[in-house]
Amino acid sequence: MNQSSKAFGLWSAVFLGIGSMVGAGIFIVIGQAGAIAGNLVWVSFILGGIAALLSGYSLAKLALAYPSRGGIVEYLVQSFGEGVFSGSAGVLFYFSQLIAIAAVAKSFGAYAGTFIHGTEGMDNLFALGIVGTFILINLVGATLVARSENVIVVIKLTVLAVFTSIALFYIDPKLLSSADMPPVSSLFYAVGLTFFAYQGFSVITNTVEDMENPSRTMLKAMTVTILLVGALYILTSVAVLGNLPLPEVIKAKDYALAQAAQPIFGAMGFKIMAATALLATASAINATLYAATEIGYTLAKEGNLPKVYTYNVYSSFEGLVISGLLIVPMILFLNLSQVTTIAALVVLIIQGITHVGHLFRIKKTGANVWLVLGAAVGMFAIAGLTLYHTSKQMPLLGFYLLGAFLAAFVIEIALRLITKRTISKQSQKSFFSTIESTIRKIEGEK
C-alpha cells in the first residue's frame, strides 16, 4: 500500500491529537484546576505541558521502535514481557480510555443542557447520543475520523483564538494580582488535572499504522501538537481567570469558559462558546474512541480481551461497539468530577510504568535516557501530588484506585482461564500483513 494512501499525515495527526486534548482540557479541566490553583492555574498548565512533552517524547520513540495500533498496550508487553502484569496494566489502560470518553461525553451533555436548561437526565441523553454518533463515524474507518477531526479542530481553534485574543484586552489586573493568589503549593496539586488536559497526545501513537512516513512524522506531530495546545491552554486560562472572579469559575466549573465569554460578548458570546464546547468535546470523543478501538483490538490480538474485539464491522472492529456499550453505564452512574480525577490518576500511573519499561528498552528505541527518566519521574510525582491533595475531598480515592488495579488483575486472570489464551508480543511481520490485507479487502469492496 502506498504511503500516499495513509489516512494520517503530519497535520492530520496533529489535528487528531488537538481534537482529543482540547475537548478534555479547556472545557472540563480549567474550572476544576482553577478551583485548586486559582489565578496560578496558568503556571500549572506550563508544568503539565512540560510533563506532556517528556511523556510524548518517550511514547513517540516507543511507537517508532514497536509500531502497533495498541500504543501503550504494546509498549507494556515489549517492556515487561508476556505476563499477567502487562495484561492487567493494558486492560486498566483500556478502561481508563473509556472513562475519559465518559467524562468528556458528560461534559458535552452539560454544555448541551445550557441551551435548553434540561434536567440531568436530559444531559445524559445528549451524552449518550454523541457517543453513538461517533461510534458510527468510527465504524466508517480511519479516513473519516481524520477528515472529521480536521474540520472540527479548525472551527474550534478559530473560535478559541478569537475569544482569547479579545479577552486578553479585557483582563482585570486585580483578578490576577498577588493579593488573590493561593499558596504556591496549590499550583503543584493542580498539575494532575492540567496534565490530564494534555492527555490526548497519546492517541497519536495509535495512528502509527495509518501514518505517512512515521519515522519522520511521529515525533514531529507529537511535539507540534503539545506545543500548540500548551500555548492555547496558557493564554486561555489567563483570559478566563483574568475576566471571571474565582468564585464564579468554581460555580460554573463544568462550563467556565463559556461563562467567562459572557461579560465580554454578552449572552450571544456564552452561546457561541457553549456551541464551540460542544464541537470540542465531540471531537475529543471522536479521537479517543478511535484510540480505544485500536487499544481494544491489540489487547484482543494479544489475548487480553475476548477475540470478538477483533471481528470486522464495516471498516472498524466489533470492539468499538463493545466499548460503546461499556461507556453507557459510566455516563449514567458516575460523577463527572470523580470520573475525571480517577481517569487522570490511572493514566499517570500507567504512563509512569510505561516509561520505566522504556528504560529497559532504551537501546532498541535510541531515546535519550534522561528525557525518558524525566518522563517516568514526572508521571509518578504528579500522580503522588494529585492523590495526596484529592484524597482530602475524596477520602476513599486510594481505595478506588486499588480497586481498579485489582479489578484489572481479576479480569486478566478470568480471561486467561476462560479463553485459554495467554498474552503474547505481536509478530510485526504477520501483524502488518494482516492489517494490509484487511485494508486491501476494504478498499476492494469500495
DAFEN-V509442 format. One record per run of one state. SS is the DSSP state (hx for helix, st for strand, lp for the rest). FROM is the first residue (numbers start at 1). TO is the last residue. If there is no record, write none. Layout:
<<SS | FROM | TO> <SS | FROM | TO>>
This chain:
<<lp | 1 | 2> <hx | 3 | 5> <lp | 6 | 7> <st | 8 | 8> <lp | 9 | 9> <hx | 10 | 65> <lp | 66 | 71> <hx | 72 | 80> <lp | 81 | 83> <hx | 84 | 116> <lp | 117 | 119> <hx | 120 | 140> <lp | 141 | 141> <hx | 142 | 170> <lp | 171 | 172> <hx | 173 | 176> <lp | 177 | 177> <hx | 178 | 180> <lp | 181 | 184> <hx | 185 | 189> <lp | 190 | 190> <hx | 191 | 210> <st | 211 | 211> <lp | 212 | 213> <hx | 214 | 243> <lp | 244 | 245> <hx | 246 | 251> <lp | 252 | 252> <hx | 253 | 301> <lp | 302 | 306> <hx | 307 | 310> <lp | 311 | 311> <st | 312 | 313> <lp | 314 | 315> <st | 316 | 317> <hx | 318 | 333> <lp | 334 | 335> <hx | 336 | 360> <lp | 361 | 361> <hx | 362 | 365> <lp | 366 | 368> <hx | 369 | 390> <lp | 391 | 396> <hx | 397 | 419> <lp | 420 | 427> <hx | 428 | 445> <lp | 446 | 446>>
